[in-house]
Amino acid sequence: MSTFVVIHGGGDVGWSWHLVAAELRARGQEVFAPDLPADDDTLTLEDYAEAVAELVGAQAGVVVVGHSFGAFTAPLVAERLSADLLVLMAGMIPSPGESPDQWWANSGYVTASAAQSARDGGLTGNDDPLVSFYNGVPHELAEEALRRERAHPSQAAMERSWPLAAWPDVPTRFVLFADDRFFPAAFLRDLAETRLGVAADELPGGHCAMLSRPVEIAELLAGYVE
C-alpha cells in the first residue's frame, strides 16, 4: 500500500480529487486530499507545504501528486515527506527562484495559449470556466466544483520566489491531458521535457480530468507504484 497525497490547484479544494481518491482507496491505497490554507493572504508556498506535511505525518511509501498550481507546492511536500514519487498533473512546473507570477511569461504559456486559442476558435483560455476548465466534466459536477471554489492563492504565495535551489531528489512523472483547454497539451509536453527532462504521460480529458476521468487517473497512479 502507498500513501497518496493529492494537492489541488489554484482556487480549488481537496474535493476536486474525491472521485480519484475513492478509486485509489478501492485499490487498497491510502489518500490524503487536504485543502491548502489559501484563504490566509499572508501564507507562502512553504506554509502550504508545511500544513500538508503536518497533516500527513510520518508515512511510508508516500506519493505526492500536484495538479495545476499545486505543482508549486507538491515538490516542497515531497521533499519534506521524503516521498518515493512525485507526480505532476497538468502542472505549472516551477524553476528555482521563479515566482508563480513570473511563471506565465517565463514558461512560454502566454504565447502558447494565444496560438492554440487562435487555432481552436477561442476555446483555449476561454473566459467561461465551463469551456476552458471543466470541458468533459459532467455538468452537475462542474457546477458543484464552481460552488466550492475559494480565493485564489495568496499574494505572498504568488509573488515570492519558489524556495528550492534545485528540483528535489525524488523520481518525478508528468501527466498531461489531451483535451486541456487551459494548458495546451503541446505546451506542457515541451515544458516537461525542458524543465524536468521527462517525457509526459498522456490521458484523455480536460484540465480538470480528475472529475471526468477518475478511473483512468487512478489506474495510472496505481500503476506507477505497482
N, C-alpha and C positions, 0 to 999 in steps of 0.2 A: 504493500500500500504506500502511496505517495501522499503528500500534503500539498494541495494546490492552493496558492494564494493569488486570487484574481483581483486585479486592480482596474477600476473603471476609468473612463475618460473624463474630459473636462465638462463640468456642468451635469454630470451623470451621477448615479449612485450604484451601490453594490447590487441592487435589484436587477440591474441590466444583465447580470450573469446568472440569474436564478434558474433559467432553463438548462444552461450548460452545467451548473452546479448539481442540479438534480440528476442529469445524465452521468456525471462523474461519480456521484455517490452511489448510483445504481451499479456502477462498475467496481465498487469497493474502495473508492478513493475518499480522502478527507478534503473538505473545501472550506476556505475562509474567503468571504466576499465582503470586505469592510466598506463603509462609506468613508472616504477621505474627509478630513476636517476642513473642507474648503470654505466653509461659511465664515471662518475667522480670517479677516483680511491681513492679519499680521503674520500668519504662519507661512513658512517656507517649504520648499520641496523636502528638505531634511526633516522638518517637523512632520510632514505627511508620512515619510518613511519610518520615522521613529514610532509614530502612532500605530502603524501597521505591524511593525516588528514587536511592539509590546503586546498587541492583541494576540499575535500568533504564538509568541513564546518559543521555547525550545522544542523543536520538532525535527524528526529525521525525514530524509527524502523530500525536501522542500522543492517545489517547482513554482516559480513566480511568473505570473502572466500579466502583462500590461497592455491595455487597449488604448489606442489613440494617444491622448495626452498622458495617459497612465504610463507610457514608456519613459517619461522623465522621472517618475518615482520608482518604477519597477527595478531598475538596476541598483538603486540605493537600498531597496529592501532585500534584494538578492545578496548583496554584499553583507548586510547586517545579519542575515539569517544563514549565511554560508550555504546558499542554495545549491542544489545539484544541477538545476537547469533554469534558464531564463528564456521566456518566450514573449516576443512582442507581436501583437496582432494589430495590423494597420497602424503601427506605432510611429510616433514622432521621435525618431532616433536622435538623441542628443549628442553633441560633441563637447568635450571638456571646455569649460569656460564660456559656453554659449547659453544664453538665457532663452526661455521659451518665446519671449517676444522677438528675439533675433532669429529664431529658427525658421520662420516663414519665408524670409528673404534668403537666408544663408543656404537653406536646403534646396532651393530652386522650386519650392512649391508654388510660389506666386505665378511664375512663368508657366509651369507645367499645368496648373489648374486652368489658367486662362486659355491655353492652347487646347486642352481637352474640352472645355466648355464651348469653344468655337466649333469643334468637330461634332459635338453631340447636341447642338442646338440649345445650349444653356442648362442642360441637366446637371452637369458638374458644377458644384458651388452654388446651386440654386438657393435663393433666399428661403424657400419653403422647406423646412426640415423633413417633411414627409417625402419630398423629392430627393433631397441630397443626402440625408442621414438614414432615413428609415425605408428606403426603397426595398421592396421584397419582404418587409415585415408585415404580418397580418395587421389590419387597420386597428383593431381593438388594442393590440399590444403596443403599437406605435403611439396611440393616443394615451395609453397608460404611462408610457415612457415620458411623454411630454408633460404629463401631470406631475410626474415625480422629479422633473428637472429642478436643480438647485442653482445657487450662484455659481458662476464660473470660477476657476482657480483664483486664489488671492492675488492681489497686486504684488505682494512680496514674492510669491511663487513665480509669477510671470516675469518679473524684472531681474531677479538675481540669477547669476550665472550657475549653470549646472555644476555641482560642487566636486565631482570626482575628477581626478587628474588623468585618469585613463579608464577604459572600459573594465568592469570588474572581471576577475579571473573565474568566470562562470561560463560553461558551454551555453551558447545562445542560438536560438532559432528565430526565424522571422516568418510571419504568415501574412499574406495579403489576400484581399477579397476581390474577385474578378470583376464584380459589378459595382465597386465602390465609386460613388459619385462625390465623395469629399476628398479622399486621397487617391488619385488615379492609380490604377494597378501598375502601369509602366513607370510612373514616377517612383512608387515605393520599391519596385524591383531594382531600379537603379540605385536608390538610396541605400537599400540593404547591402548591395554589392560594394558601393563606395565607402560607406561608413562602418560596416561590420565585416565585409569580406565574405558574406554568406549568400548563397542562392536562396531566394524566398520560396517557401511552400505556398501553394495557391489553393484556395477554396472558393466555391461559388458564394454569392451573396453580396449585399451592400455593406456600407460602413458599419452598421450595427447588426452584423450577421449572427451575433450571439442570440438575437431574438428571432431570427428566421432560419438559422441552420445549426441549432444546438447539438443535434446528433452528430453531424459531421465534425463540428469543432471538438466535441468530447472524444470522439473516436481518434481524431488526430492527436489530441493532447495525451490521451491514454496510451496511444501507440508510441509516443516519444519515450515514455517511461517503461514500457513493456519490451 
